[in-house]
């Protein structure tokens, strides 16, 4: 015999009897398999933070670099320039079931660039922000659970890139970024109801998040109009733990870490002085990306099922750069597709203005 407390805990009883009595003995207490959906709501929030990391390490880094590369920097002067990038897209994170994330990310900042004898250095700071909706889908022997939620974030960050310009290793570069901010995430479902109170399963949590990335690459010019970029990157995102209440029960969502490694290549084509094209492909592996949580009952705690985004993905990108549309104004439009553990498509708009 099985009974449910609230929306989460399932109690299994063994029924026995004698001539005059019926006995119910508690055999096991465990969270319902449906509670995996609670944790997937937090993975939706992690997906939003990882999309922000992609924007910083890809379009944001390139925009900061290109915005500050001007004729003034060639003479040894420091060049300052604002930069901005936004992206919008949809992704499906495969977790055993899946979580769909639909939203946008943006950043604005200012960067400085200076050429030295054998190398160039770029550094900058930025403000990042974004908003997304996420949906989780679960099928269990106890029934299906479809959840919905919203997440938004804002934070600050630093980025930098060092490139060798006049040595035998000309074209070698190192880059990195650091990020810190706040993520606000909510989730609910109408498929899990506490029938004693009428309350549905829902929560609203906030997390501090941290992020960083390190990259190394090599750019090889093939004539005046084609450049090949081969690179490797390691990206880290972290969500702090958070406590919340769901249908009058207390829960603790553990901190989540995402470690992604990415290796790839990109080709840039210069068609004219004002038009450029690019295309690239990369392999990405998520080493962690596991969500964990527990329900707290008196002095006891019970671990919920733990979904994970660990696995492999292929990233395909292409786009166009339009330079000097107006004096000093450059625009870029790009599309990025994901196959594998991450599935979906993102579009990006990049804006550069050089004073």
C-alpha positions as CSV (number, residue, x, y, z in Angstrom):
1,X,0.0,0.0,0.0
2,X,1.3,3.5,-0.9
3,X,0.3,6.9,0.5
4,X,1.6,10.3,-0.5
5,X,2.4,13.2,1.9
6,X,2.1,16.6,0.3
7,X,3.3,16.4,-3.3
8,X,6.6,14.7,-2.8
9,X,7.0,12.0,-0.2
10,X,5.7,8.5,-0.9
11,X,5.2,6.1,2.1
12,X,5.1,2.4,1.4
13,X,3.2,0.2,4.0
14,X,3.0,-3.5,4.4
15,X,-0.5,-4.6,5.4
16,X,-1.0,-7.6,7.7
17,X,-3.7,-8.9,10.0
18,X,-4.7,-11.4,12.5
19,X,-8.1,-12.6,13.6
20,X,-9.0,-9.3,15.3
21,X,-6.6,-6.6,14.0
22,X,-5.2,-5.1,10.8
23,X,-1.6,-3.8,10.9
24,X,0.1,-1.3,8.7
25,X,3.9,-1.3,9.0
26,X,6.0,1.4,7.3
27,X,8.4,-0.3,4.9
28,X,9.9,2.7,3.0
29,X,9.9,6.4,2.6
30,X,11.1,8.0,-0.6
31,X,10.5,11.1,-2.8
32,X,8.2,10.5,-5.7
33,X,9.9,10.0,-9.1
34,X,7.9,13.1,-10.2
35,X,10.1,15.3,-8.0
36,X,12.8,15.1,-10.6
37,X,10.8,17.9,-12.3
38,X,11.6,20.2,-9.4
39,X,15.3,19.9,-10.0
40,X,14.9,20.3,-13.7
41,X,13.5,23.8,-13.0
42,X,16.9,24.7,-11.6
43,X,18.7,23.2,-14.7
44,X,16.6,25.6,-16.7
45,X,18.2,28.4,-14.8
46,X,21.6,26.9,-15.3
47,X,20.9,26.8,-19.0
48,X,20.2,30.5,-19.0
49,X,23.5,31.3,-17.3
50,X,25.3,29.0,-19.7
51,X,23.8,30.9,-22.7
52,X,25.1,34.1,-21.1
53,X,28.6,32.5,-20.8
54,X,28.5,31.6,-24.5
55,X,27.6,35.1,-25.4
56,X,30.5,36.5,-23.4
57,X,33.1,34.0,-24.7
58,X,32.1,34.2,-28.3
59,X,30.3,37.3,-29.6
60,X,31.2,39.5,-26.6
61,X,34.9,38.7,-26.8
62,X,35.0,39.3,-30.6
63,X,33.1,42.5,-30.4
64,X,35.4,43.9,-27.6
65,X,38.4,43.0,-29.7
66,X,37.2,44.3,-33.1
67,X,35.7,47.5,-31.6
68,X,39.1,48.5,-30.2
69,X,41.2,47.6,-33.2
70,X,41.6,50.9,-35.0
71,X,44.3,52.9,-36.7
72,X,45.2,54.7,-33.5
73,X,46.1,51.4,-31.8
74,X,48.7,50.7,-34.5
75,X,50.7,53.6,-33.4
76,X,51.0,52.4,-29.8
77,X,48.1,54.5,-28.4
78,X,45.5,53.0,-26.2
79,X,42.1,52.7,-28.0
80,X,38.9,52.7,-26.0
81,X,35.6,51.7,-27.6
82,X,32.1,50.6,-26.4
83,X,30.8,47.2,-27.5
84,X,27.5,45.3,-27.3
85,X,26.0,42.0,-28.2
86,X,22.6,40.3,-27.9
87,X,21.4,36.8,-28.7
88,X,18.0,35.2,-28.8
89,X,17.2,31.5,-29.3
90,X,15.7,28.2,-28.2
91,X,17.6,25.3,-26.7
92,X,16.6,21.8,-25.5
93,X,18.7,20.3,-22.7
94,X,18.6,16.6,-22.6
95,X,18.4,15.4,-19.0
96,X,17.0,11.9,-19.3
97,X,13.8,13.8,-20.0
98,X,14.3,17.4,-21.3
99,X,14.2,21.1,-20.5
100,X,13.4,23.7,-23.1
101,X,14.9,27.2,-22.7
102,X,13.6,30.1,-24.8
103,X,15.0,33.6,-24.2
104,X,17.6,36.3,-24.8
105,X,20.9,37.4,-23.4
106,X,22.7,40.7,-23.8
107,X,25.8,42.6,-22.7
108,X,27.1,46.1,-23.0
109,X,30.6,47.3,-22.1
110,X,33.7,49.3,-22.8
111,X,37.1,47.9,-23.8
112,X,40.6,49.1,-24.2
113,X,43.3,47.8,-26.7
114,X,47.0,48.5,-26.9
115,X,49.7,47.2,-29.2
116,X,53.2,46.5,-27.9
117,X,56.3,45.4,-29.7
118,X,55.5,41.7,-30.0
119,X,52.0,41.4,-28.7
120,X,48.6,43.2,-28.3
121,X,46.4,43.2,-25.2
122,X,42.7,43.9,-24.9
123,X,40.7,44.2,-21.7
124,X,37.3,45.4,-20.8
125,X,34.3,45.4,-18.4
126,X,30.7,44.8,-19.1
127,X,27.2,44.6,-17.7
128,X,25.2,41.5,-18.7
129,X,21.5,40.8,-18.5
130,X,18.9,38.3,-19.8
131,X,15.4,36.8,-19.5
132,X,14.1,33.4,-20.5
133,X,11.2,31.0,-20.2
134,X,11.8,27.3,-19.6
135,X,9.6,24.2,-19.7
136,X,10.4,20.8,-18.3
137,X,8.8,17.5,-19.4
138,X,8.9,14.3,-17.4
139,X,7.2,10.9,-17.9
140,X,7.1,8.5,-14.9
141,X,5.1,5.4,-13.9
142,X,3.2,7.7,-11.5
143,X,2.2,10.0,-14.3
144,X,3.5,12.9,-16.5
145,X,4.8,16.2,-15.1
146,X,5.0,19.3,-17.3
147,X,6.5,22.3,-15.6
148,X,6.9,25.9,-16.6
149,X,9.1,28.7,-15.3
150,X,10.8,32.0,-15.9
151,X,14.4,33.2,-15.2
152,X,16.1,36.5,-15.4
153,X,19.6,37.6,-14.5
154,X,22.0,40.5,-14.4
155,X,25.6,40.8,-13.5
156,X,29.0,42.3,-14.1
157,X,32.1,40.9,-15.8
158,X,35.6,41.4,-17.0
159,X,37.2,40.0,-20.2
160,X,40.7,40.1,-21.7
161,X,42.7,38.8,-24.6
162,X,46.5,38.7,-25.3
163,X,47.7,38.0,-28.9
164,X,51.2,37.5,-30.2
165,X,51.8,39.7,-33.2
166,X,55.4,39.7,-34.3
167,X,57.1,36.4,-33.2
168,X,57.5,32.9,-34.7
169,X,54.3,32.2,-32.9
170,X,52.4,35.1,-34.5
171,X,48.7,34.4,-34.3
172,X,48.7,32.6,-30.9
173,X,46.3,34.1,-28.4
174,X,45.1,33.6,-24.8
175,X,41.7,34.9,-23.6
176,X,39.5,34.7,-20.5
177,X,36.6,36.2,-18.7
178,X,35.1,36.5,-15.1
179,X,31.4,37.0,-14.3
180,X,29.3,37.5,-11.2
181,X,25.6,38.2,-10.9
182,X,22.2,37.3,-9.6
183,X,19.7,34.8,-11.1
184,X,16.0,34.8,-10.3
185,X,14.2,31.6,-11.2
186,X,10.6,30.4,-10.7
187,X,8.9,27.1,-11.6
188,X,5.4,25.6,-11.3
189,X,3.3,22.7,-12.4
190,X,-0.4,21.8,-12.3
191,X,0.4,18.1,-12.4
192,X,1.4,17.8,-8.8
193,X,-1.3,19.0,-6.3
194,X,-1.5,18.5,-2.5
195,X,-5.1,17.4,-2.3
196,X,-5.3,18.1,1.4
197,X,-4.5,21.8,0.9
198,X,-5.1,22.4,-2.8
199,X,-1.6,23.8,-3.2
200,X,0.3,23.0,-6.4
201,X,4.0,22.4,-6.7
202,X,5.8,25.7,-7.3
203,X,8.7,27.7,-6.1
204,X,10.6,31.0,-6.5
205,X,14.3,31.1,-5.8
206,X,17.3,33.4,-6.3
207,X,20.9,32.4,-6.7
208,X,24.2,34.2,-6.9
209,X,26.1,32.9,-9.9
210,X,29.7,32.9,-10.9
211,X,31.3,32.2,-14.2
212,X,34.7,32.1,-15.9
213,X,36.3,30.9,-19.1
214,X,39.8,30.3,-20.4
215,X,40.7,29.9,-24.0
216,X,43.7,29.4,-26.2
217,X,43.8,29.6,-30.0
218,X,45.9,30.1,-33.1
219,X,44.9,32.3,-36.1
220,X,46.6,31.5,-39.4
221,X,46.2,33.9,-42.3
222,X,45.8,32.3,-45.8
223,X,46.3,35.3,-48.0
224,X,44.6,38.6,-47.5
225,X,41.0,37.4,-47.4
226,X,40.9,34.1,-45.4
227,X,41.9,33.4,-41.8
228,X,41.6,30.1,-39.9
229,X,41.1,30.1,-36.2
230,X,41.7,26.8,-34.2
231,X,40.8,27.1,-30.5
232,X,40.1,25.3,-27.3
233,X,38.0,26.7,-24.4
234,X,37.0,25.7,-20.8
235,X,33.9,27.3,-19.5
236,X,32.7,27.2,-15.9
237,X,29.3,28.3,-14.5
238,X,28.3,28.0,-10.8
239,X,24.9,28.5,-9.1
240,X,24.8,28.9,-5.4
241,X,22.6,26.7,-3.3
242,X,19.1,27.9,-2.4
243,X,16.3,26.9,0.1
244,X,12.6,27.1,-0.7
245,X,9.2,25.8,0.2
246,X,7.0,23.7,-2.0
247,X,3.5,22.9,-0.9
248,X,4.5,23.6,2.7
249,X,7.5,21.3,2.6
250,X,11.1,22.6,2.9
251,X,13.6,21.9,0.1
252,X,17.2,22.6,-0.4
253,X,18.6,22.9,-3.9
254,X,22.4,22.1,-3.9
255,X,24.9,24.3,-5.7
256,X,25.3,23.4,-9.4
257,X,28.6,23.4,-11.3
258,X,28.8,23.3,-15.1
259,X,32.3,22.5,-16.6
260,X,32.2,22.6,-20.4
261,X,35.2,21.9,-22.7
262,X,35.0,23.1,-26.3
263,X,37.4,22.6,-29.2
264,X,36.7,24.0,-32.7
265,X,37.7,25.9,-35.8
266,X,36.4,28.9,-37.5
267,X,37.1,30.4,-40.9
268,X,36.7,34.2,-41.6
269,X,36.3,35.4,-45.2
270,X,36.9,39.1,-46.1
271,X,34.8,39.7,-49.2
272,X,35.2,43.5,-49.4
273,X,36.4,46.3,-47.2
274,X,32.9,46.4,-45.7
275,X,31.6,42.8,-45.8
276,X,32.9,39.7,-44.1
277,X,31.6,36.2,-43.6
278,X,32.5,33.5,-41.1
279,X,31.6,29.9,-40.5
280,X,32.7,27.4,-37.8
281,X,32.2,24.1,-36.1
282,X,33.1,22.9,-32.6
283,X,32.8,19.9,-30.3
284,X,31.6,20.5,-26.8
285,X,31.5,18.2,-23.7
286,X,29.7,18.9,-20.5
287,X,31.6,17.3,-17.6
288,X,29.1,18.0,-14.8
289,X,25.8,19.9,-15.1
290,X,24.1,17.8,-12.4
291,X,21.2,19.2,-10.4
292,X,20.7,17.9,-6.8
293,X,18.1,18.7,-4.2
294,X,16.6,17.2,-1.0
295,X,13.4,17.5,0.9
296,X,13.8,18.4,4.6
297,X,11.3,16.7,7.0
298,X,12.0,17.3,10.7
299,X,15.5,16.0,11.3
300,X,15.4,13.8,8.2
301,X,16.3,14.6,4.6
302,X,15.5,12.7,1.4
303,X,17.4,13.1,-1.9
304,X,15.4,13.9,-5.0
305,X,16.2,12.3,-8.4
306,X,19.2,14.0,-10.0
307,X,18.9,15.0,-13.7
308,X,22.1,16.0,-15.5
309,X,23.1,17.7,-18.7
310,X,26.4,15.8,-18.9
311,X,27.3,14.7,-22.4
312,X,28.4,15.8,-25.9
313,X,27.2,18.5,-28.3
314,X,28.2,19.8,-31.7
315,X,28.1,23.6,-32.2
316,X,27.8,25.0,-35.8
317,X,28.0,28.8,-36.4
318,X,27.9,31.2,-39.4
319,X,27.3,34.9,-39.9
320,X,28.1,38.1,-41.6
321,X,29.9,41.3,-40.6
322,X,29.0,44.7,-42.1
323,X,31.7,47.3,-41.4
324,X,31.5,51.1,-41.6
325,X,27.8,51.2,-42.3
326,X,28.1,54.7,-40.8
327,X,31.4,56.3,-39.7
328,X,32.8,53.9,-37.1
329,X,29.7,51.7,-36.9
330,X,30.0,48.0,-37.5
331,X,27.2,45.4,-37.3
332,X,27.2,41.6,-37.3
333,X,24.5,39.0,-37.5
334,X,25.1,35.4,-36.7
335,X,23.3,32.1,-36.3
336,X,24.5,29.2,-34.0
337,X,23.0,25.7,-34.0
338,X,23.4,23.0,-31.4
339,X,23.1,19.2,-31.9
340,X,23.5,16.5,-29.2
341,X,23.0,17.0,-25.5
342,X,22.1,20.6,-26.3
343,X,19.7,21.1,-29.2
344,X,18.5,24.3,-30.7
345,X,19.3,27.5,-32.5
346,X,20.4,31.0,-31.5
347,X,20.5,34.2,-33.4
348,X,22.9,37.0,-32.4
349,X,23.3,40.7,-33.2
350,X,26.6,42.4,-32.6
351,X,27.2,46.1,-32.5
352,X,30.6,47.9,-32.6
353,X,31.3,51.6,-32.5
354,X,34.8,53.1,-32.7
355,X,35.3,56.7,-31.7
